[in-house]
Amino acid sequence: MFRGPLFFVPRDAVIRSGHPPAGARGGGPRYRSGMAERVELWWARRQFSRGADVPYAVGTYREAWAPYPVLIRQYHPDLNAGIVLTQIPPAADVLLLWQCDAGHTFAATPAEQRARPGRERRRSAWCPDCAVLAKAPVAARTAATGEGRPRAPKPPRPARALCPKTPAIAPGEPFVSACAPRPASAAEAQLRADLFARLDVTPGFTAVRVSRPFFDHLEYGQTFCFPN
């Protein structure tokens, strides 16, 4: 006989599992008027009827459950008397415990789980608690999950101090900047001398005055500055 751990399904979990009351009418899937068996009772009855300690070997129904990857992820043998999901026929009228990605545990039969909207579901797998939170007002979802809380306004950025070394000249005028970088190599100095020797312009300017701040300056530095 099967001697695995037993579990007991609380009454509210059975109600939340989706079973309609006896005699209920309307659309949707139909259910038997009787209550589905707990997994350990269903397994013991199968042991007796089939005359074997393991009536269904592990992997017997692997192909039948393969199209339902989310249900495979929601099922945990330690919550179901140590019985593996591939040992349970998908059409079995047995009450199993499932756990969603958020950690909510609920009871449902294989037929109920396979009848949920969307056969190959992603993270939006069905769960009674998650379904209630999805339909709840924004305030209720915020209180339950802590998401969507209003953020504190960001403090204003302090005004950036501008370099006082830029001369007060008209925007667009070139000048010799005190903050201009020095030549990086001797080749740059030689290139500057050769370039200005061939052009009839005033050499020596290293920046142009601008009207809007460019980083910390009111100037835009250039390696070669040619005045008009």
Secondary structure, DSSP 8 states (H G I E B T S, - for coil): ----------HHHHHHTT---TT--SSS----SS--EEHHHHHHHHHHHHTSSSSS-TTTTHHHHTT-HHHHHHB-GGGTTT--GGGS-TT--EEEEEE-TTS-EEEE-HHHHHTSS-SS--S----HHHHHHHHS-HHHHHHHH--S---------------TTS----TT-EE--TT----SSHHHHHHHHHHHHHS-S-----EEEEEEEETTEEEEE-SS----
